[in-house]
Amino acid sequence: MQLLFLCSTVWPSGADSRGSDRRTSRQRCAGGHVIGSGGPEYAVQDIEVRINPQTAIGSLKPKVAEVFGFATNGRRGTFPPCVFPSVYAGNRVTVKKGLTPVRSEGPAHPTTTGAAPLASLMGDLRAVDVSSLSGVSQSTLSRLWDNPRWIERVEGATLSKLMAISPTTGNYVRRWGEDQRLQVAMQTAHAAGIRLRQGAVAHLVRSAPVSAVIGALSAVTEMMQGRHDNASRMYSVCWGQKNNGVMDAILSGGSAAVFEDLDTILTAAEVFAVTTPGFTDLNQIVGYGIVLHKLITHGVTQPRRILDEQNPLTFLTRSSAIARILSENDLSFVEWYRNRVSAHRDLMFMELWSHTTYANDVPIWRRLPKTATLISTAAMTATDIQTRNDAYVYYLLVVALPLLVRMDPRLARHRPSLTSALTAAEEHADGRIRTAAHNIRVSLDLKLQ
């Protein structure tokens, strides 16, 4: 796969790439940048610039390279950064002469960070103040101060000093880095034949963590190219309250659809779901389980294959079961799952691990403790009781909450909303839910006495 950009080389009329005037030629790139100087009359020849998104490495044909003002003598050369987006600056590329004008096929990047001069990030501090506080020389600051592209020209040690005295600068650098990574993810997806709806991606970036969007788009690209092991690891970024919505957006259609051809993505996801990766680490298991869970929840595939297996991975069993509870709203199935959890210690463990890591009360990499303070889990559970379907509420009352209370007997005290949600559930129309809500509330009250 290659990325395609347009660059027009302009030189004095009557001269060509082999002529003696090539040293005075100037280059105009797709972004409108012009470098060098030239004569008053110009002839234009279009050049295709193809970048390998995997390695960004290729060879420069000497004659074509000379058109751009430098000779390679047959060796690899570094291409001028104006030719392609700044994220590729300094990478080696393959250049081919085009016979006809070419258009850039890559999608524009829905940037989340506008270019800002360094001065605008320092508040009321003057350059002399910044120099005194940070130890960065005034001569260095003078080159960066009013330049909106200063971040591309600053060295690492200088950047660290500037970030140390200005949290605003640190946040800007973080967002700028995310922008660059998002651009790479979008261009790589495009090179793989995935058509993105830029408006939907921009909306998603505003409403969800950018790192999760980047990871999910990269995972889809890997999945579409059949690299399921890599895709599994990348999908794991969607685990957790903050990132969960990204995966829902990836699989949703309608006006908010991220992909132009969602059916193609869903077909590939079904193939992914039935082609179980050779699991070698936790991230693979979590990522694969997330996709399986979402496909079942969205009605794309059926859960019975995993649930009927005798010795499946417990995380996949739970992912499939919860998806079925959410999609089918069957209280009888909840009772079946409750019996299965009661009979399998590893499923009990997985219930605790899933709730506590999903709510981020316990880090995903940490060994699950016997006791913990589950503040975020309490808040999440209260919200779910108030907003989820009947089957999931029943599942919380008869499966999850009894286990969570053992881990944290003071669970209800962290969030009054949990007690309120349980009290409201005691008025539910279904007697099974009423009884379960009453029992768990009484149990919580007793543990708090």
N, C-alpha and C positions, 0 to 999 in steps of 0.2 A: 504494500500500500504506500502511496506517496501523496503528499500535500502539494497543491498547485497554487502558485502565486504569480502575479503579472509584474514584470519589470520592463520598462522601456529604456533602452539605451539610446542616448541622443548624442550625435556628434556632428561637426560641421559638415554641411552638404558637400558632396564630392569626395569625402573621406570615407573609409570603411574601417573595419576592425583590424585590418592589417596595415593601414596607412600610418604615416608618420604623425598624423594629428591625434592619434588615440590618447596621447598623454593629456591633451586639453579637453578630452571628451567629458561629459557630465552624465550622471545617472539619475533618472527620475523613477521613483518606485511607486507602488500602488497607493501608498499613503500620501503621495504628493511631495516627498522629500527630494531635494535636489542637492547634489554634492559636486564639488569641482567647479570649473568654469569652462566656457566654450565660446565659439564665434557667434556671429549674429544670425546665421542661417543654419537650420538643423534638419536632418532627415531622421525619421524614427524607425527603428526595427524592434519588434517585440521578441522578448526572450521568455521562455518558460523556465521557471525555477521550481524544481521538484525536490521536496524534502522528505526523506524517509522518517516517519514519525517514531519508529522504534529506536533507530540509532542516530538519526540526523547526520549520517556520515555518507559521503559519496566522493566522487572524484570530479575535479574541474578540468574540462578540456582546455588546454593551454590557449588556443585561439579565442575561445569564448571568454576565458578569464581575462585576456588582454583587453577585451572590449570594456571591461569594468575598471580598467586603469591599473592593473597589476598583472605581473607575469608569474606563472607557476613553474615554468620549465619542466612540465610533465609531472610535477609533484602535486600532492594534495595542497590545496590552499584554503584560507579562511575567507568566507564571503563577506562583503560589506554588510553591516547590520541593517542598513536601511531597506534591504531587499525583502525582508520578511519580518513578521511581528517580533517585538523585542525579546520574547521568550526564547527565540531561536538565535539571538545575536551571538556571533562567535562560533556557531556550529558549522561544520563542513556540509556542503550540499552538492547535489548533482545539477549541473546547468545544461540545458539543451536549447539549441537555437530553434525558435518557432517559425513555421512557414506562414502562419496566419495569426492575427491577433487572438489572444487567449484571455478568458475571464477567470478571476479567482473563484474557485468552487467552494471554498471553505466558508463556514458560517461565521458571521461576526460574533465577537465575544460580548455577552451582556455584562459589561464591567460593573463591578460594585464599588470600585474606588476610583474617583476622578483624580487625575494628576494634580498634585498640590505642591507648590514651592515649599522648601524647607522653612522659610520665614513664617509661613502661615501656620505651621505646626508648633511654633515655639511661643505662642501667646504674646505676652508683653515683653519677652526677652529680646534684647538686641543681639546682633551678631557678636559684639564685644562681650556681652554677658555670657552667651553660650560658650564662647571660647574660654572665658575665665572659669566657668563651672565645669566644663567637660574636658578641658585640656586639648581640644582640637584647635589647631593653629588658625589664625584669622585669615591667612592666605587660602587655606583649604575651604573655610566657610564662605569666603568671597566668591569662590567658584560655584558653590552649591546653593547659596542663600536664596536667590530669586529664580532658580532653575526648576521648573515643574518636573523635570526628568532627573532630578538630583539623585534619586535612589538607584539609578542605573550606573551612576558614576562614582558612588561612594565605596570606599574600601571597608572590609569587615570590621577592623578595629575601630575605625572612625564611627561606623554605624552603631556599634555597641556603646560607645561613649555618648552619642547623641540620644540613644534610647534610654540611657541611664538617668538623664536629667529631664526627660520629657515623655511621660506615659502616652501622650497623644501621638508622638512620633512612633513609639512602639506599636500602638494599635494600627497606625497607618501602614507600617512595614508588614505587619501580619496580614492585613487585608490585601495589600499589594501582592504578597506572595500567594495568597489564595487566588487572586485574579489570574496570576500567571499559570497556576496549576489548573484552574478551570478552563482557561484557554486551550491548554494542551489536551485536556480531557475531551473538549468539544471537537477540536480539530482531529484528534485521533478517532473519535466516534464517526465523524464525517468520512474520514479516509477508509473506514471499514464499511461504508455504505449505509450508515445509520443517519436518517434525516431527523434533525431536531427542530422543534418549534421554539424559536429563540425567545418569543414572548413568554412562553410557559416556563422555560428555563430561568429567565430573569425573575419571574414571579417566585419561583421555587427558591432561588438564591436569597430573595428578600425575606422569605418566611421560614427558612430552615438553615441549619448550620452549613456553611459553604463546603466544609470538609466532607460532610455526608453526601452532598450533591456530587462532588468530585468523585468520591469513592463509588457511588452508585452508578454514575455514567461510565466510569472505567470498568466496573464489573459487567455492565451490559455489553460493552465492547468486547471484553474477553469472552463472555458467554456466546456472543454472536459469531466469534471466530473459533469456537469449539474448545477454548482453553478453560475447561470447567474447574480445574483445581484452583487456578488463579481467581476465577470469578467467585468461587465459594469464599475465599479469603476476603476478597474486596467487599462482598455483600455484607460481611459481618459489621461493617461500619454503621449499618442501619439498626443495630441493636440498641435499645434504650428509648426512653420517653422522648428525648429531644430529636432523635434522628428517625424514629419510626415512620413519621409522615412522609419522608422522602421515598421510601419504598412503595407506599400507597400511591403517591403521585406518579411514580415510574410506571405503575400498572393500570393507571386510570385513563379512561378515554374522555370523550366530550371536549368541551371548549378548553379545559385545563390540561389536555393531553400533552405530554412532553415530547412524544414521538409522532411523526407524520404517519407512519405505518405501524400502529400499535399491534395489529394482528401478527405481523412478522416477529415482533419482540415476544409476544405471548407464546407463539409456536416454538420459538427457540427456548423459552423458559420451560415449556412442557418437556421438551427433549432433555433439558438440563435436569429437571426434577426426576426423570426416570433413569438418568445416567448417574448413579450415585458415585461421587468422586472417591478416590482412594484416600480416606481421611488420614491425615498425619498430624493435625494440630487442632486446637480448640476453635480457632477462627474459621477453619473450613467447616466444621460441624455447625457452628452458629450461623454462618452465612448461608449454607445449604438449607438449614432448618427455617430460616427467615423466608427464603423463596418458596419453600414448600408450604409454609403457613399462609403466606399471602395468596398463593395460587388457589388454595382450598377456600380461603375466606372470600376471594373474588369469584368463586365458582368456576374457575378454569380447569381444575383437576379434582379428583376424588381422593379422600383421605384413607380409604380402606386398605390400600396396599401396605402402608406403614403400620397401621393399627393391628392388622391381622398377622404380622410377622411375630415369630416366637421370641427372637432375641435382637430386637432393634436397638439402636442407640437411644437412650432415654430422652435426650433432648429432642430427637425427631418424633418420638412417640408423643411427647407433650405438645410440640408444635402442631402436629396433626390434630390432636384431640382438641386443643383450644380453638383451632381454626374451625373445626366441625361444630363446636359449641356456638361460636359466633355466627356461623353461616346457616345452621339448621335450627337453632333455638329450641333444642329438644332436651327437656329436663330429665327424661328417662336415660338419655345418653350420659348426662352428668352423673347420675347414680351409678351407671356402669363404670364410668371413669373413676369415681370415688372408690369403688370396690377394688379397682385395679391398683390405684395409688396405695391403698391400705395394705395390699398384699405384696407390694414391691418397695423395699426400702430405698432403692435407687431412684424411684419416681418421687418419693417424699423429698429426698435430697434435691432433685431437679426442680421441684415446685419452689422450694425455698431459694435455691440459687437463681432461678429465673426471675422471681419477683424482686429480690433484693438487688440484683445486678441491673435489672431493667430500670429500676427506680434510682439506681446509683447510690444506694446506701452501702453497698459492698462493691468494691472495684471488681471488674470482670476477671482480672488476673490474680486476685487474692483467694487464698483458700477459705472456703465458707466457714465462718466461726459458729460456735454453738449458740452464742448469744450476741445480739447486736442491737443498737438503737436505730429503729426503722422509721425515721421521721418522714422521709420522702415516700416510703412504701405506704405508710398510713394515709397520707394525702392522696396518693394515686388510687388506693383502694376505695376511699370515700367517694372520689369522683366517679370511679367505675360503677359503684353501686347505684349511683344516681343517674348514670347515662347509658350503661350497657343494656343489652337485651336480657330477658328473664333468665335464660339458661346460664348466661355468664354470671349474673348476680347470684344465682343458686350455686354455681361452681365456687364463687368466692366464699360463700357462707359455709359450705359443707366440705370443701377441699382445702382452699388456700388459707383462709383466716385461722382455722384451728392450728395449722402448722406455724403460721407467722406469730400467733400469740405465744406459742411455746418458745420461740426464739426471742420474742420481746413482749413480756407480760404487760408492760406499760404502753402497749401499742395505741390504745384509744386515747390516752392522755396527751399524746403528741399533737393530735389534731381533733378538736371538738367536732369538726365536720364528720368524722367517722362515726361518732356516737349518734349524731343527728341523722346520718344516712341509714344506720341500723334501725333507729327508731321509726323512720319513715318506711323502711322495708317491712316492719312488723304490721303495717297496714295494707300490705300487698294483697291483691285479689286472690293469688294462688296460695293455698294453705301450706304447701311445702315450703315456700319462701318465707311466709309468716313465721312458721315454727322454727325454721333454721335461723332467721334473724333474731328471734327472741332468745334462742339457746346461746348464740354466740355473744349477744349483748350481756346476758346474765353471766356468762363465763368471764367476760372482760371485767364486769363490775366486781366479781368475786376476787379476781386477781389484783384489783386495785385497792382492795380493803386492807 
